Amino acid sequence: MKDGFTLLEMVFVISVIGIFISIIMPVVNRIKNDVRYKATMEEMENIVYAIVGNLEIKEKGKVSSHNYFSDTGSLPTSLNNLITNPGVSGWNGPYLKDVGDFKDGWGNDYIYDNSNGYIRSKGPDGINGTSDDLTKYIYQPIGNLTNNSIRVYVYDSEGNTMTNSYLKVQIKYPFSSNYTDLIYSNGYFYLNSVPYGLSHKIRISLYDSTISDTIEEYICVYPNGPSFIQKFVLKLKGAIGEEI
């Protein structure tokens, strides 16, 4: 019986190991890239939710996830604004937890463009602008976040339409201390260029020679754009505002 391996046997074993590694390594790398891809896409999605909320998740008919845009009326200038207050009025964060240092699955910083409204990962090659980039848009079209149309109908307790003869309807956004008057036209009050938001306050002021009263209700305005009129019905006694 001979001891050890011959040189030929050792070369054979090493060759077999080399072949095995050459076969398995691409599979391992592909699995690692798949894991990084999934983690990156999930994290970018969570960042988008922190900025504008998840419009698919609703509670009692309204978006329930509080978010940066709804609170401040603007997109963050930096992703760090989701964690630390940049001094913007209405900020009520942090809007993200356990996001780390805003790096993708391959260890590269995310590219955030608030003008065009997207977050991008450079992908496996770490180079921006190549075919393996991963891009998540915040909302499309981005202009809908700030340009929406609302129409408010106000009725008394008997169901009669109330006009501007003795009524003023105003709106206040979470990031503002001022009220904006709605415009009266043909039985309703309207306003354009209204930003998307989950808790805009509508104030109705009633005044005539015998009575003066004010009621306030919160409404949710969705980013549907100026061509889609969002209608709200408010009753002065007993009923809350509801979207129709």
C-alpha positions as CSV (number, residue, x, y, z in Angstrom):
1,M,0.0,0.0,0.0
2,K,1.4,3.4,-1.0
3,D,1.3,6.4,1.3
4,G,-0.1,9.8,0.2
5,F,-1.1,11.0,-3.2
6,T,0.9,11.0,-6.4
7,L,1.4,14.3,-8.2
8,L,-1.0,13.2,-10.9
9,E,-3.7,12.4,-8.3
10,M,-3.2,15.8,-6.6
11,V,-3.5,17.6,-9.9
12,F,-6.7,15.7,-10.7
13,V,-8.3,16.6,-7.3
14,I,-7.3,20.2,-7.7
15,S,-8.8,20.2,-11.2
16,V,-12.0,18.8,-9.9
17,I,-12.2,21.4,-7.2
18,G,-11.5,24.1,-9.7
19,I,-14.3,22.9,-12.0
20,F,-16.7,22.7,-9.0
21,I,-15.9,26.3,-7.9
22,S,-16.2,27.6,-11.5
23,I,-19.7,26.1,-11.6
24,I,-20.9,27.0,-8.1
25,M,-19.5,30.5,-7.8
26,P,-21.7,32.1,-10.5
27,V,-24.7,30.5,-8.8
28,V,-23.7,31.9,-5.4
29,N,-23.1,35.3,-6.9
30,R,-26.4,35.3,-8.6
31,I,-28.2,34.3,-5.3
32,K,-26.3,37.1,-3.5
33,N,-27.3,39.6,-6.2
34,D,-30.9,38.5,-6.0
35,V,-30.9,39.0,-2.2
36,R,-29.3,42.5,-2.6
37,Y,-31.8,43.4,-5.4
38,K,-34.8,42.4,-3.2
39,A,-33.5,44.3,-0.2
40,T,-32.8,47.4,-2.2
41,M,-36.2,47.4,-3.9
42,E,-37.9,47.0,-0.5
43,E,-35.9,49.7,1.1
44,M,-36.5,52.2,-1.8
45,E,-40.2,51.4,-1.5
46,N,-40.2,52.1,2.2
47,I,-38.4,55.4,1.5
48,V,-41.1,56.4,-1.0
49,Y,-43.8,55.5,1.6
50,A,-42.0,57.7,4.1
51,I,-42.1,60.6,1.6
52,V,-45.6,60.4,0.3
53,G,-47.3,57.5,2.2
54,N,-48.7,54.3,0.8
55,L,-51.8,55.3,-1.2
56,E,-53.0,51.7,-1.4
57,I,-53.4,51.4,2.4
58,K,-56.5,53.1,3.7
59,E,-58.4,53.2,7.0
60,K,-62.0,54.2,6.9
61,G,-61.6,55.3,3.3
62,K,-58.6,57.5,3.9
63,V,-54.8,57.0,3.6
64,S,-53.6,56.1,7.1
65,S,-49.8,56.3,6.8
66,H,-48.5,59.7,7.9
67,N,-45.7,61.0,5.6
68,Y,-43.3,63.8,5.0
69,F,-45.1,65.5,2.1
70,S,-48.5,65.5,3.7
71,D,-47.1,67.1,6.8
72,T,-44.8,69.7,5.1
73,G,-46.3,70.3,1.7
74,S,-43.0,69.6,-0.1
75,L,-40.5,66.9,-0.9
76,P,-37.5,66.5,1.3
77,T,-34.3,68.1,-0.1
78,S,-32.3,65.2,1.3
79,L,-33.2,61.7,2.5
80,N,-31.8,62.6,5.8
81,N,-34.7,65.0,6.2
82,L,-36.9,61.9,6.8
83,I,-34.9,61.3,10.0
84,T,-33.9,64.7,11.2
85,N,-36.0,67.8,11.1
86,P,-34.5,70.2,8.6
87,G,-36.4,73.1,10.1
88,V,-39.4,72.8,7.8
89,S,-42.8,73.8,9.2
90,G,-45.1,70.9,9.9
91,W,-42.4,68.2,10.2
92,N,-43.6,65.4,12.4
93,G,-41.0,62.7,11.9
94,P,-39.0,60.7,12.0
95,Y,-40.7,59.0,9.1
96,L,-38.3,56.1,8.8
97,K,-36.8,53.6,11.2
98,D,-33.8,51.3,10.9
99,V,-32.9,52.6,7.4
100,G,-29.2,52.8,8.2
101,D,-27.1,55.1,6.1
102,F,-29.2,55.2,2.9
103,K,-27.0,52.7,1.1
104,D,-28.3,50.1,-1.3
105,G,-27.7,46.3,-1.1
106,W,-24.3,46.8,-2.8
107,G,-23.1,49.4,-0.3
108,N,-23.6,52.4,-2.6
109,D,-25.4,55.7,-1.7
110,Y,-28.8,56.1,-3.1
111,I,-29.3,58.8,-5.7
112,Y,-32.2,61.0,-4.7
113,D,-33.7,63.5,-7.2
114,N,-36.5,65.6,-5.6
115,S,-36.9,67.7,-8.8
116,N,-37.8,64.7,-11.0
117,G,-39.1,62.7,-8.1
118,Y,-37.2,59.4,-8.0
119,I,-34.8,57.4,-5.9
120,R,-32.1,55.3,-7.7
121,S,-29.7,52.6,-6.9
122,K,-26.6,52.2,-9.1
123,G,-27.1,48.5,-9.1
124,P,-24.5,45.7,-9.0
125,D,-21.9,47.6,-11.1
126,G,-22.0,50.7,-8.9
127,I,-22.2,53.0,-11.9
128,N,-25.0,55.5,-12.4
129,G,-26.8,55.5,-15.8
130,T,-26.2,51.8,-16.8
131,S,-28.7,49.1,-17.6
132,D,-28.6,47.5,-14.1
133,D,-29.7,50.7,-12.3
134,L,-32.8,50.3,-10.1
135,T,-35.2,53.3,-10.0
136,K,-38.2,54.0,-7.9
137,Y,-40.5,57.0,-8.7
138,I,-42.0,58.8,-5.7
139,Y,-45.2,59.6,-7.6
140,Q,-46.1,60.0,-11.2
141,P,-46.9,62.6,-12.5
142,I,-45.0,64.5,-9.8
143,G,-47.0,67.7,-10.3
144,N,-50.1,66.0,-8.9
145,L,-48.6,66.3,-5.5
146,T,-49.1,70.0,-5.4
147,N,-51.9,70.6,-7.9
148,N,-55.3,69.3,-7.1
149,S,-58.9,70.6,-7.3
150,I,-61.5,70.4,-4.5
151,R,-65.2,71.3,-4.3
152,V,-67.0,71.7,-1.0
153,Y,-70.8,71.6,-0.8
154,V,-72.3,72.9,2.5
155,Y,-75.8,72.1,3.6
156,D,-77.8,73.1,6.7
157,S,-79.6,70.5,9.0
158,E,-82.6,70.4,6.6
159,G,-80.5,69.6,3.5
160,N,-80.7,73.1,2.0
161,T,-77.7,74.3,0.1
162,M,-75.9,77.2,1.8
163,T,-74.3,80.0,-0.2
164,N,-71.7,82.6,0.4
165,S,-74.4,85.1,1.4
166,Y,-73.8,84.1,5.0
167,L,-71.1,81.6,4.8
168,K,-67.3,81.6,4.4
169,V,-65.3,78.4,3.7
170,Q,-61.6,78.2,4.2
171,I,-58.8,75.6,4.2
172,K,-55.6,75.4,6.3
173,Y,-52.7,73.0,5.6
174,P,-50.7,71.3,8.4
175,F,-47.6,73.2,7.4
176,S,-49.3,76.7,7.4
177,S,-50.7,78.9,10.1
178,N,-52.9,80.8,7.6
179,Y,-56.3,80.0,6.2
180,T,-57.1,80.3,2.4
181,D,-60.5,81.2,1.3
182,L,-62.4,78.9,-1.1
183,I,-64.2,80.6,-4.0
184,Y,-68.0,80.4,-4.3
185,S,-69.7,79.3,-7.5
186,N,-73.1,78.0,-8.3
187,G,-73.9,76.2,-5.0
188,Y,-70.4,75.1,-4.0
189,F,-67.0,76.4,-2.8
190,Y,-63.9,75.4,-4.8
191,L,-60.1,75.8,-4.8
192,N,-57.4,74.8,-7.2
193,S,-53.7,74.1,-6.7
194,V,-54.4,72.3,-3.5
195,P,-51.5,70.1,-2.3
196,Y,-52.0,66.4,-1.5
197,G,-52.5,65.9,2.2
198,L,-54.1,63.6,4.8
199,S,-55.3,66.3,7.3
200,H,-56.2,69.5,5.7
201,K,-58.6,71.5,7.9
202,I,-61.8,73.0,6.4
203,R,-63.3,75.8,8.4
204,I,-66.8,77.0,7.8
205,S,-67.9,80.3,9.3
206,L,-71.6,81.1,9.5
207,Y,-72.8,84.6,10.1
208,D,-76.0,86.5,9.8
209,S,-78.0,89.0,11.8
210,T,-79.0,86.4,14.5
211,I,-76.3,83.8,14.6
212,S,-72.5,83.4,14.3
213,D,-70.9,80.0,14.4
214,T,-67.8,78.1,13.2
215,I,-67.2,74.4,12.5
216,E,-64.0,72.6,11.5
217,E,-63.5,69.3,9.7
218,Y,-60.5,67.5,8.4
219,I,-60.4,66.2,4.8
220,C,-57.9,64.1,2.8
221,V,-56.9,65.4,-0.6
222,Y,-55.4,62.8,-2.9
223,P,-52.8,63.5,-5.6
224,N,-55.3,63.0,-8.5
225,G,-54.4,66.1,-10.4
226,P,-56.3,69.3,-11.4
227,S,-58.6,67.6,-13.9
228,F,-60.2,65.3,-11.3
229,I,-62.4,67.3,-8.9
230,Q,-62.5,65.9,-5.4
231,K,-65.9,66.6,-3.8
232,F,-66.7,66.9,-0.2
233,V,-70.1,67.4,1.5
234,L,-70.3,69.1,4.9
235,K,-73.4,69.5,7.0
236,L,-73.5,72.2,9.6
237,K,-75.2,70.1,12.3
238,G,-74.4,66.6,13.4
239,A,-72.6,65.2,10.3
240,I,-68.9,65.1,9.6
241,G,-67.4,65.8,6.2
242,E,-67.1,62.9,3.9
243,E,-65.8,62.5,0.4
244,I,-68.3,61.5,-2.3
